Amino acid sequence: MVAAQRGGVLRRCRGGLTEWRSWSLLSLRKAFNEAKRTDPRFAAWWGENSKEAYNTGLANASAAFENYAKSKRGKRKGARVGAPRFKSKRNARLACRFTTGTIRVDTDGRHVTLPRLGTIRTHEPTAKLLARMQAGTARVLSATVRHERGRWFVSFQVEVKRDIERVTRPDVAVGIDLGVKTLATLADSTGEIRTVANPRHYETALGRLRRASRVASRRRGPDPRTGAKPSKRWEKANAALGRVHHRVANLRTDALHKLTTAVAAEYGTIVVEDLNVAGMLKNRRLARRIADVSFGEIRRQLTYKTRRRHATRLVVADRWYPSSKTCSGCGAVKAKLPLHIRTYTCDACGLVIDRDDNAALNLAALAAAAATGTGVAGDQDTAPAVSKPRGADRKTRTTRPRPMALAGRAGGASLPHQRQTEARDRPQAEALTLW
């Protein structure tokens, strides 16, 4: 009886369900074209806007549903993706992508022409893009207009014919040790060590951010629970706060691009660390400073700049490689090296060196080790994917005792027995040398 009642409810609900429709871009566009003239929700105003505005939303919806389906089937890398949700225009970034119509950069180098918008003057000159287009080495595919922090931006997707640029020192390898006190310490295979100071853009702007946040907090803002709209003074104060954040983000992006471009254009081999940035951000005392230097962004920029622009090699050191604990002179590995100790002192050979300089020298030595296939570092371009040592690619169970690790420590050194007292330095099986 219960089953029959449930079946009847199911039959009644099927009649009120929305008809299934494919979420491909072609199907969504076809359904919109059929309903846009008769549906009262937008029949009176859809013709006032460009068709690309609607096509951009349909394309984004199609991609969202496709990512959700692939993630549910296990065919998409990364974290699980949930079902698409409604996106409010008040919270989303306003953007529209133009793929058809008149899209060009005018010959004066100060104006661009877009569909339905006409000719618009740009704040920044477009001379570089115009020169490539006139030379026949670039072709505009689309243009995306977006609104950020009270300003309108247009970005062109361009197909560019780019020649590989030769680096200044192709036979020199460099190791980059990233940090908070010093943004980057660079040590090359010739023994030269350079440091790049941390600009601390966010720390510098903290005073202005506090004042702007205090002003905005004293204004009557929006209340989603009651539906109250914000006051004009709150909108003005919130815009001022956003401009400060926007300037900090722009300064940080500019500094990182200058650093990575200079490094990628000089060295033939670049060695960086595989840092666990998500885990480092859990340190409440250093999270703000770690987020300000953007470790992950530096590695991302170096990855595409070495491959596409210069065709050089980027070596990523293993996450468990003890670059700071290893002596760059004799290869001895310390059992412990707290973060507050900034000078490395080797008990085996007596070497006294700055902690960051020592780590950068060890990373530079990994370039030769990766070329010979010792397994202490992996080249992203050539080396096959291997599992993390000590079971780092699997979730550790807390109900069982921690297993004792055996040989195979990253860095070429055998890991001693866990019950052994590590009170003194332990030498590596084979020291890595720079020259």
C-alpha positions as CSV (number, residue, x, y, z in Angstrom):
1,M,0.0,0.0,0.0
2,V,2.8,2.4,0.9
3,A,4.6,1.5,-2.4
4,A,1.5,2.2,-4.4
5,Q,1.0,5.6,-2.6
6,R,4.6,6.5,-3.3
7,G,4.2,5.5,-6.9
8,G,1.2,7.7,-7.3
9,V,3.0,10.6,-5.8
10,L,5.8,10.0,-8.2
11,R,3.5,9.9,-11.2
12,R,1.8,13.2,-10.1
13,C,5.2,14.9,-9.6
14,R,6.4,13.9,-13.0
15,G,3.7,16.0,-14.7
16,G,5.0,19.2,-12.9
17,L,8.7,18.7,-13.6
18,T,10.6,20.9,-16.0
19,E,11.4,19.2,-19.2
20,W,15.0,17.9,-19.4
21,R,17.2,20.0,-21.7
22,S,20.8,19.5,-22.7
23,W,23.2,22.0,-21.2
24,S,25.5,22.3,-24.2
25,L,26.0,25.9,-25.4
26,L,24.3,25.1,-28.7
27,S,21.2,23.8,-27.0
28,L,21.0,26.7,-24.5
29,R,21.5,29.3,-27.3
30,K,18.8,27.6,-29.4
31,A,16.3,27.6,-26.5
32,F,17.0,31.2,-25.7
33,N,16.5,32.3,-29.3
34,E,13.1,30.5,-29.3
35,A,11.9,32.1,-26.0
36,K,13.4,35.6,-26.2
37,R,10.6,37.1,-28.3
38,T,7.7,35.5,-26.4
39,D,8.8,35.2,-22.8
40,P,7.5,38.2,-20.8
41,R,10.6,38.2,-18.5
42,F,12.8,39.7,-21.2
43,A,10.8,40.0,-24.4
44,A,10.5,43.8,-24.0
45,W,14.2,44.6,-23.5
46,W,16.4,41.9,-24.8
47,G,17.1,43.8,-28.1
48,E,18.6,46.8,-26.2
49,N,21.7,44.8,-25.5
50,S,24.3,43.0,-27.6
51,K,23.7,39.4,-28.3
52,E,27.2,38.7,-26.8
53,A,26.0,39.7,-23.4
54,Y,23.5,36.8,-23.4
55,N,25.9,34.4,-25.1
56,T,28.5,35.1,-22.4
57,G,26.1,34.0,-19.7
58,L,25.0,30.9,-21.6
59,A,28.6,29.9,-22.2
60,N,29.5,30.3,-18.5
61,A,26.4,28.3,-17.5
62,S,27.3,25.5,-20.0
63,A,30.8,25.3,-18.7
64,A,29.6,25.2,-15.1
65,F,27.2,22.3,-15.8
66,E,29.9,20.5,-17.7
67,N,32.4,20.9,-14.9
68,Y,29.9,19.6,-12.4
69,A,29.1,16.5,-14.5
70,K,32.8,15.7,-15.1
71,S,33.6,16.2,-11.4
72,K,30.7,13.9,-10.4
73,R,32.0,11.2,-12.8
74,G,35.5,11.6,-11.6
75,K,36.8,12.9,-15.0
76,R,37.9,16.3,-13.7
77,K,41.0,17.0,-11.8
78,G,41.1,19.1,-8.6
79,A,38.5,19.5,-5.9
80,R,34.9,18.3,-6.3
81,V,32.7,20.8,-8.0
82,G,29.1,21.3,-6.8
83,A,26.0,22.0,-8.9
84,P,25.8,25.5,-10.3
85,R,24.0,28.1,-8.2
86,F,22.2,31.3,-9.0
87,K,24.7,34.2,-9.4
88,S,23.5,37.6,-8.5
89,K,24.6,40.5,-10.5
90,R,25.4,42.4,-7.3
91,N,28.0,39.9,-6.3
92,A,29.3,38.7,-9.6
93,R,32.0,40.5,-11.6
94,L,30.3,42.2,-14.5
95,A,31.9,41.0,-17.8
96,C,31.0,40.4,-21.4
97,R,33.0,38.7,-24.1
98,F,32.7,39.8,-27.7
99,T,33.5,37.2,-30.3
100,T,31.8,38.6,-33.4
101,G,31.4,42.0,-34.9
102,T,33.8,44.9,-35.3
103,I,36.8,44.3,-32.9
104,R,39.9,46.3,-33.7
105,V,42.6,48.5,-32.3
106,D,42.6,51.8,-34.0
107,T,45.7,53.1,-35.8
108,D,46.2,56.1,-33.4
109,G,47.1,53.6,-30.6
110,R,44.7,55.3,-28.2
111,H,41.3,54.0,-29.2
112,V,39.6,50.6,-29.6
113,T,36.4,49.7,-31.5
114,L,33.9,47.2,-30.0
115,P,30.5,45.9,-31.2
116,R,27.5,48.0,-30.0
117,L,29.9,50.2,-27.9
118,G,31.6,52.0,-30.8
119,T,35.0,53.6,-30.6
120,I,36.3,54.1,-27.0
121,R,39.4,55.9,-25.8
122,T,41.8,53.8,-23.7
123,H,43.7,55.1,-20.7
124,E,46.8,53.0,-21.6
125,P,48.3,53.1,-25.1
126,T,47.8,50.1,-27.4
127,A,50.9,50.7,-29.5
128,K,52.6,47.3,-28.7
129,L,49.5,45.4,-29.8
130,L,49.0,47.6,-32.8
131,A,52.6,47.1,-33.9
132,R,52.2,43.3,-33.8
133,M,48.9,43.4,-35.7
134,Q,50.4,45.6,-38.4
135,A,53.4,43.3,-38.7
136,G,51.1,40.3,-39.1
137,T,52.4,38.5,-36.0
138,A,49.1,38.9,-34.0
139,R,45.4,38.3,-34.6
140,V,42.6,39.3,-32.3
141,L,40.2,36.5,-31.5
142,S,37.9,38.1,-28.9
143,A,37.6,41.0,-26.5
144,T,36.3,40.9,-22.9
145,V,35.0,44.0,-21.2
146,R,34.8,43.8,-17.4
147,H,34.1,46.2,-14.6
148,E,36.4,46.2,-11.5
149,R,36.6,48.7,-8.7
150,G,34.8,51.5,-10.6
151,R,36.8,51.1,-13.7
152,W,36.1,49.5,-17.1
153,F,38.8,47.2,-18.6
154,V,39.0,45.6,-22.0
155,S,41.3,42.6,-22.6
156,F,42.0,41.1,-26.0
157,Q,42.5,37.4,-26.6
158,V,45.2,37.4,-29.3
159,E,46.8,34.6,-31.3
160,V,50.5,35.6,-31.4
161,K,53.4,34.3,-33.4
162,R,56.2,34.4,-30.9
163,D,59.8,33.5,-31.4
164,I,61.7,31.8,-28.6
165,E,63.9,34.3,-26.8
166,R,67.4,33.1,-25.9
167,V,68.3,33.6,-22.2
168,T,71.3,35.6,-21.1
169,R,73.1,32.7,-19.4
170,P,71.7,29.4,-20.7
171,D,74.3,27.2,-19.0
172,V,73.8,28.6,-15.5
173,A,71.3,27.1,-13.0
174,V,69.7,29.1,-10.2
175,G,68.0,28.1,-7.0
176,I,65.3,30.3,-5.6
177,D,64.4,30.2,-1.9
178,L,61.2,32.1,-1.2
179,G,60.6,33.7,2.2
180,V,58.8,36.3,4.1
181,K,61.6,38.4,5.5
182,T,63.3,38.4,2.0
183,L,61.0,37.8,-0.9
184,A,63.5,35.6,-2.9
185,T,67.1,34.5,-2.4
186,L,68.8,33.6,-5.7
187,A,71.9,31.4,-5.8
188,D,73.3,30.3,-9.1
189,S,75.7,27.5,-10.0
190,T,78.6,29.9,-10.2
191,G,78.3,30.7,-6.5
192,E,76.8,34.1,-6.9
193,I,74.0,34.9,-4.3
194,R,71.5,37.8,-4.7
195,T,68.5,38.8,-2.6
196,V,65.3,40.4,-3.6
197,A,63.7,42.5,-0.8
198,N,60.1,42.0,0.2
199,P,58.1,45.1,-0.9
200,R,55.5,44.4,1.8
201,H,52.7,46.1,-0.1
202,Y,49.9,45.0,2.2
203,E,51.9,45.9,5.4
204,T,52.5,49.4,4.0
205,A,48.8,49.9,3.2
206,L,47.5,48.6,6.6
207,G,47.1,52.1,8.0
208,R,45.0,53.3,5.1
209,L,43.0,50.1,5.1
210,R,42.2,50.5,8.8
211,R,41.0,54.0,8.3
212,A,38.9,53.2,5.2
213,S,37.4,50.1,7.0
214,R,36.5,52.2,10.0
215,V,34.8,54.8,7.9
216,A,32.8,52.1,6.0
217,S,31.8,50.4,9.2
218,R,30.2,53.6,10.5
219,R,27.9,53.9,7.5
220,R,24.6,52.2,6.9
221,G,25.4,49.2,4.7
222,P,23.1,46.7,3.0
223,D,21.2,44.2,5.1
224,P,20.3,41.0,3.2
225,R,18.1,39.8,6.1
226,T,15.7,42.8,5.9
227,G,16.4,43.8,2.4
228,A,17.6,47.3,3.4
229,K,19.6,49.1,0.8
230,P,22.9,50.8,1.5
231,S,23.2,54.5,1.9
232,K,25.1,56.7,-0.5
233,R,27.7,57.4,2.0
234,W,28.3,53.7,2.6
235,E,28.7,53.2,-1.2
236,K,31.2,56.0,-1.3
237,A,33.2,54.7,1.7
238,N,33.1,51.1,0.4
239,A,34.4,52.3,-3.0
240,A,37.3,54.1,-1.3
241,L,38.1,50.9,0.6
242,G,38.1,48.9,-2.6
243,R,40.5,51.3,-4.3
244,V,43.0,50.7,-1.6
245,H,42.7,47.0,-2.0
246,H,42.9,47.3,-5.7
247,R,46.1,49.3,-5.6
248,V,47.8,46.8,-3.3
249,A,46.9,44.0,-5.7
250,N,48.2,45.9,-8.7
251,L,51.5,46.7,-6.9
252,R,51.9,43.1,-5.9
253,T,51.2,41.8,-9.4
254,D,53.6,44.3,-10.9
255,A,56.5,43.3,-8.6
256,L,56.0,39.6,-9.1
257,H,55.9,39.9,-12.9
258,K,59.1,42.0,-12.9
259,L,60.9,39.4,-10.7
260,T,59.8,36.3,-12.6
261,T,60.4,37.9,-16.0
262,A,64.0,38.9,-15.0
263,V,64.8,35.4,-13.7
264,A,63.2,33.6,-16.6
265,A,65.2,35.7,-19.1
266,E,68.5,35.1,-17.5
267,Y,69.0,31.5,-16.5
268,G,68.7,28.3,-18.5
269,T,67.6,26.2,-15.5
270,I,65.5,27.4,-12.6
271,V,64.9,25.4,-9.4
272,V,62.0,26.2,-7.1
273,E,60.5,24.5,-4.1
274,D,57.1,22.7,-3.9
275,L,55.8,24.6,-1.0
276,N,52.6,23.6,0.9
277,V,51.2,27.1,0.8
278,A,47.7,26.0,2.1
279,G,49.4,24.4,5.1
280,M,51.6,27.5,5.7
281,L,48.6,29.7,5.8
282,K,47.3,27.9,8.8
283,N,50.0,29.6,10.9
284,R,48.0,32.5,12.3
285,R,51.2,34.5,13.0
286,L,52.5,34.4,9.5
287,A,49.4,33.9,7.4
288,R,49.0,37.5,6.4
289,R,52.7,37.9,5.4
290,I,52.7,34.6,3.5
291,A,49.6,35.6,1.6
292,D,51.1,39.0,0.8
293,V,54.2,37.5,-1.0
294,S,52.1,35.0,-3.1
295,F,54.4,32.0,-3.3
296,G,52.1,30.1,-5.6
297,E,51.8,32.9,-8.1
298,I,55.6,33.1,-8.4
299,R,55.8,29.4,-9.3
300,R,52.8,29.7,-11.8
301,Q,54.4,32.6,-13.6
302,L,57.8,30.9,-13.8
303,T,56.1,27.8,-15.2
304,Y,54.6,29.4,-18.3
305,K,57.4,32.0,-18.8
306,T,60.1,29.3,-19.0
307,R,58.2,27.1,-21.3
308,R,56.6,29.5,-23.7
309,R,59.0,32.4,-23.9
310,H,62.4,30.9,-23.5
311,A,61.9,27.1,-23.7
312,T,64.1,26.6,-20.7
313,R,63.9,24.1,-17.8
314,L,62.0,24.5,-14.6
315,V,62.9,22.0,-11.9
316,V,60.6,21.6,-8.9
317,A,62.3,20.3,-5.8
318,D,60.5,17.6,-3.8
319,R,58.3,18.9,-1.0
320,W,60.2,16.9,1.5
321,Y,63.7,17.9,0.4
322,P,65.4,19.5,3.4
323,S,66.9,22.5,1.7
324,S,67.3,24.6,4.8
325,K,68.6,21.8,7.0
326,T,71.2,20.5,4.6
327,C,74.7,21.9,4.6
328,S,75.7,23.3,1.2
329,G,79.3,22.6,1.9
330,C,79.5,19.0,3.1
331,G,76.0,17.7,2.8
332,A,75.3,17.1,6.5
333,V,71.6,17.3,7.4
334,K,70.4,18.7,10.7
335,A,67.7,16.9,12.6
336,K,66.0,20.2,13.6
337,L,66.3,23.8,12.5
338,P,63.7,26.1,14.1
339,L,62.4,29.0,12.1
340,H,63.8,31.7,14.4
341,I,67.4,30.5,13.7
342,R,68.4,32.6,10.7
343,T,72.0,31.5,10.6
344,Y,73.0,28.0,9.6
345,T,76.0,26.5,11.5
346,C,77.2,23.1,10.4
347,D,78.5,20.9,13.2
348,A,80.4,18.7,10.7
349,C,82.4,21.2,8.7
350,G,81.9,24.4,10.6
351,L,80.3,26.3,7.8
352,V,78.5,29.4,9.0
353,I,76.1,30.9,6.4
354,D,72.7,32.6,6.2
355,R,69.8,30.2,6.4
356,D,68.2,31.5,3.1
357,D,71.5,31.6,1.3
358,N,72.2,28.0,2.3
359,A,68.8,26.8,1.1
360,A,69.2,28.6,-2.3
361,L,72.6,27.0,-2.8
362,N,71.2,23.5,-2.1
363,L,68.3,24.2,-4.6
364,A,70.8,25.3,-7.3
365,A,72.7,22.0,-6.8
366,L,69.5,20.1,-7.5
367,A,69.7,21.2,-11.1
368,A,72.6,18.9,-11.8
369,A,71.1,16.1,-9.7
370,A,67.8,16.3,-11.6
371,A,69.7,16.1,-14.9
372,T,71.5,12.9,-13.9
373,G,68.3,11.3,-12.6
374,T,69.1,10.9,-8.9
375,G,65.4,11.4,-8.0
376,V,65.9,14.2,-5.6
377,A,64.1,16.7,-7.8
378,G,61.6,16.3,-10.6
379,D,61.6,18.2,-13.9
380,Q,58.0,19.1,-14.8
381,D,58.7,18.7,-18.5
382,T,60.4,15.3,-18.5
383,A,60.1,13.4,-15.2
384,P,57.2,11.1,-14.7
385,A,54.9,11.6,-11.8
386,V,55.9,9.6,-8.7
387,S,54.2,9.2,-5.4
388,K,55.2,11.4,-2.5
389,P,57.7,10.0,0.0
390,R,56.5,8.8,3.4
391,G,52.9,8.4,2.1
392,A,52.3,12.2,1.7
393,D,49.8,11.5,-1.2
394,R,47.5,9.5,1.2
395,K,45.5,10.7,4.2
396,T,47.1,9.6,7.4
397,R,45.0,7.6,9.8
398,T,44.9,9.0,13.4
399,T,43.8,5.7,15.0
400,R,46.9,3.7,14.3
401,P,50.5,4.5,15.3
402,R,52.7,6.3,12.9
403,P,54.7,3.8,10.8
404,M,58.4,4.0,10.9
405,A,59.9,5.4,7.7
406,L,62.7,3.5,6.0
407,A,65.3,4.5,3.4
408,G,64.4,6.7,0.5
409,R,64.5,10.1,2.1
410,A,64.3,12.9,-0.5
411,G,67.6,14.6,-1.0
412,G,69.7,11.5,-1.5
413,A,70.1,10.8,2.2
414,S,68.9,7.6,3.9
415,L,66.5,8.3,6.8
416,P,67.7,6.9,10.1
417,H,65.5,4.7,12.3
418,Q,62.8,6.7,14.0
419,R,63.9,5.5,17.5
420,Q,67.4,6.8,16.9
421,T,68.2,9.9,18.8
422,E,68.8,12.7,16.2
423,A,70.9,15.0,18.4
424,R,73.7,15.6,15.9
425,D,73.9,16.1,12.2
426,R,73.7,13.2,9.8
427,P,75.7,13.2,6.6
428,Q,74.1,12.6,3.2
429,A,74.9,9.5,1.2
430,E,76.5,11.8,-1.5
431,A,76.9,15.5,-1.1
432,L,75.5,17.7,-3.8
433,T,78.1,20.3,-5.0
434,L,77.8,23.3,-7.2
435,W,81.2,23.1,-8.8
